[in-house]
Amino acid sequence: MTDLKVPVTVLGGGSFGTTLANLLATNGVPTMLWLRNEEQAADMRRLGENSRYLPGIELDSRLTITTDVAAALKSAELVFLAIPSSAFRSVLQQIGPGLAGKGLISTTKGIEQPGFLMMSQIIEQEVPGARVAVLSGPNLAREIAAGALTATVVASDDNVLNTQVQDVLGCQSLRVYASQDRYGVELGGALKNVYAIMSGMAAAMGVGENTKSMLITRALAEMTRFAVHMGANPMTFLGLAGVGDLIVTCTSPMSRNYQVGHALGKGQTLEESIARLGQVAEGVNTLKVLRQKSEEEGIYMPLVAGLHAIIFEQQPSADVIGRLMSAEQKHDVEFSAFMARTPLNKEQK
């Protein structure tokens, strides 16, 4: 880390956007947080907290909160995008010219259809020539906001941009690791949300610890199989943005997708589960997209197929579980053969 503190703007006043902006301000970075809603912005300025999405967390007095997007972008050199995937493209279309020449870092973990596009790919389409990175990892907003020790991954083929992000975010409570596998890091962040729904359902149904462990481990195998087919580096999924993010999202009641799954497991409808949450759970839409893409590509994803059957096809969970447990028993670690065929070079050793 260096003493370089370039001006930063965070777009999106949800729990993670607020957490990021507050952390940056606490680090001494000149930071602006942009929200659409003036009433919410005024409440945050008056109360010194985001009472809707992050109650009880005091905001740093140096953080500037605004609804004026032009002012928010004017001096920023880095812009973190913490916008729900459903609104991601439309926001970029509205403010695209103001983003030219800046480093853009997506924190949104979703996939757009049609096209099976990651958020960083949408940035490239809407802001041509942008310097693009993604941020992902085992990063529950409330824990970061409370100063709990954690780590994250910034991924870009622009090493200067990676370093800039490390400079502004890295601190005593947060370590920021760099990766050049932007696609793999971003895909991992999107895919794990599906399995968090499944884990929440399993917990609500009272399954044992062995079952929970089996689900998480096979989820890692399944998401890695899909990601490698799509062009990601399998080693990415052994790191923070892969297994690290998967573990925390599949085990913590603070995970939004886990909460949706838990409500489903208790017998609530999907609509009731989402309404009860009051925030976006990206995994619900990702499940639809992933099921369609895996069928198109011919990728074996039994857990995704099973969850889709329960939630969207109204198949009894007992029947789906029975089919999963009676399916063909295949290899445990599929990529051991892959690694044997692909020796590590000197840089990787």
N, C-alpha and C positions, 0 to 999 in steps of 0.2 A: 504494500500500500504506500501511496505517496501523499503529499500535502495538497495535491491538485484537487480542487473542488469546483468542477464546472457546474453552471446552473442547470437545474433539472426540473422537469414538469412531469407529474403523474396524472394521467387521464383516467378518471373513474373513481367515484367515491364510495365504493363498496368496502367490505372488510379488508380485502387484500390491498386495494389501492390506497386506502387510508393508512394501513400498516406500513406500506412502503414509503409513502410520503413522510410519515411521522419519523420513521427510522432515518431517512435521509436528512431531515431537518435536525434531528438529534445529533447526527454525525457532523453537523456544521456545514452542510451543503445548502446553498441557496435553492429552496424548493417551493414550487407552487403545486397545489392540488386543484384540479379542475373538476367540477360537477355540473351537470345539466340543471339541477333543481336549485333555484335561488333560496327557497325556503329552507331546504336542508343545509345549504351553505351558511345561511345566516344563523341557524341553530348551532352549527358546529363552531362558528366564530364566537357566539354568545356563551355557549356551554363549555367550550374547550374540550369537547369530545364528540365522537360520532355516535350519538345515542341510539341510532337505528341499527347500525351494523357492527359497532365496536364499543358497546357501552362499558363504562368503567375505566377506559384507557385514556389517560390525560394526553392531550395533544401538545406538542412542543410549541411554545409561543412564537418561535421563529418561522413556523409554517404559514405560508400565505394560501388562503382558500378563496377560490374565485369561480365565477360562472362565465367569465369573459375569456373565451378560448383564444382570441387574438393576443390578448395581454399575456396569457399563460404560456403561449408558444414563442413570443417575440424574442426573448433572450435565452431560451433554453437550448442547450447543446445536446442534452440527452432527454428523450421522452419515453417514459414507461407507459405502456398501454394495458390498463386493467379494466377492460370493457367486456361485457358478456359476448360470447361468440355470435349470438343472434343479432347484435347491434354493431358488430365490429366493422363490417364493410361500410355500412351506411355512415358511421361516424367518420371513417377515413375519407369517404367521398365528400363529406361536408367540409373537412378541415385540411384535406390533402396539400394544398399549396403552402399552408403554414408549416408543413413538416419537411419541406425540401431542405436537403443538406444536413439534417440532424441525425443523430444516432437513435434508432427506434428499437425499443426492447419490448417484445410482447410477453405478457405474463398470463395470457388467456389460454386455458386448456380445453380447446374444443376443435371441432372439425366442421367445415362448411360443405354442404351439398347444394347443387351438383358439383362434381369435380374432385371430391375428397381432398379439399384444400386445408392445409394448416394455416393458422393465423399469419405466420410470417410470409407465406406465399401470397396471401391477400394484400399484405403491406407492399410486397414487390409489384403487384398489379396496380395498386391504387397510388403508390408513391414511387414511381420509377426512379431508379438510381439511389434509393435509400440505403443507408447503412443499417443492416438488420441483425438483431440478435433475439434470442429467447431466454427467458429465465424460468427455471423449473427445479423442483426438488421436494423433499419432505418438509413443506413449509406451511404449517397451519398458522393462519393469520394471528389468532389470539396469542399463541405462544410466542411468536416473534415480537408482537406488540408488547408483551409482558417482559421481554428481555431474556427469554429462555435460550440456552445455547442451541444453535442450529447451524445448518449449512445449506447452500444452494448451488446451482450450476448456471453459469451464463454460457451460452453456446452461439458461436458465430465463426465464420471463416475470416472475419476481420479481427485480427489479434489486437489491434489498437482499441477497437470498440470493447472487446472483452476486458482489456486492462482498465479502460475508463469506468466500466461498470464495477469492476473489483475495487477501484479507488473510492467510488462514492458510497458503495454499499457495505464494504468490508469493515468490521468493527469488532469489539471484544466479544459480542454475543453472536455475530454472524460471520461465518467463513464463506467466501465466494470462490468456487472452483471453476476453471475454464474448460471448455470443450469445443472442438471444431465440428462435431456431429450435430449440427443444428436440427436436422430432420429427426434424428433418433431421439434427441432430448425432448423435442416438442411432441413427437408421437407418443413417447412414454407418458408424458404428462396428461395427454388426452385419454389414452387407453386405460390407465389405472382407475379412472373414475367409474368405469363399467364394473370392474371387479369390486370396487368399494360398495356399490349397491348390493352386489351378491353377498359380500361379507356381512353387511348390516342385516340382511334378511336372515342369514345363517345364525347370527347372534340372537336375533329375536326369536328364532325357532328353538333356541337352547341347545345347539350342537356342542359337542365336546371340543377340547383343545386340539386333539388330533385332527379333527375335521377342519377346523379353522386353518391349521398349518397346511393341510393338504390343499385346501382351496387357494391359499396365497401362493404356494409353490407352483401349483399347476397353472395358476393365472400368470405367473412370471414366464413359464414355459410357453404358454399360449400367446401372450402379447409379444414375446421375443420372436417367436416363429412368424408372426404376422409382420412385425417390423423389419425383420431381415429380408423377407420376401419383397417388401416395399423399398428396400435399399438402405436401411439403417445399419449401423455397426452393432453386432450383437454384444460387444463389450460394454457399450453404453448402458445396457440393461443390468449390468452388474454394479452400477454406480448409484449415486444419489438420485439421479433423475429416473432411474429404473426401479430396482428393488427397494431403494430407500423411500421413494415416494409411494410405492405400492404398499409397503408395510404400514406406514403411518396412516394412509388413507383407508386401509382395510381394517385397522384396529382401533382408531380413535373415534369416540362419539362426537368429537368436534368437527369431523369431516362431514360436509354437507351431503355428499353422495351416500355415505354410510348412514346418515340420519334418514334419508329417503328410503333406503333399503330396509332399515330397522322398522320404519312405519309400515312398509309393505308386508314385512314378516309378521307384524302384529295384526294383519288383516285389513288395513286401510287400503283404499283405492289409490291409484297413482295420482289422481287429481288431488285427493285429500292429503297425500304425503307431501306433495309439492307445495300446496297451499299452507300446510302447517309449518314448513321450513321458512317460507317468506323470503327466500333468496334463490338465486339460480343454482341448479344442480346440473352441471354440464353433462354428467354421465348418462342422463336419460336420453338426450338427443344423440349422444355419441353411440349409444347402444344400437339405435336404429341404423345409423350410418355404417357402423362397423359390421353389423350383421349383413347388410346389403353388399358391402365391399368384399367381405370374406367369401360370400357365395359367388360373386363375380370372378374373383381371383382363384377360387378353388382351394382356399386355405382352411385346414381343419381347425375349427375353433368351437369345440363342444360346449364350453362354459358360456360363451357368448350366445350360442344357439339355444342353450337351455334357459338362460335368463330371459332372452327375447320371447321364448315360448310361454314362459310364466307371465310376464308383464303385458305383452302385446297380443298374444294368441290365446290368453286365458286357459292355458293348459294346467291341470292340477300339478302342484309342485312335487307331490309324491311320485307321480308318473315320470316327470322329468328327471328327478333324482334317481329313480330306478333305472332309467335308460343310461344315464351317465355312469352309474356304478357297474352296469353290465356290458359296457362297450369294450372294444378290443383293448387289451393291456399292451401299451407300446413302450418305447424307450423312455427312460427317466430324463437324462441330460442329452438332448438331441444334438447340441452344438459341440460336444466333445469330438465327434467325428469331423465336424466342420473345422475345428481348430487344428486337428491332426493333419488336415489337408492344407492348412494355411499357416505355416510356421511364422512366428513373430519375427519382425525385423529388429534391428538393433535399437531403433528408437522406441519400440514398444516393450522391449525386455526391461 
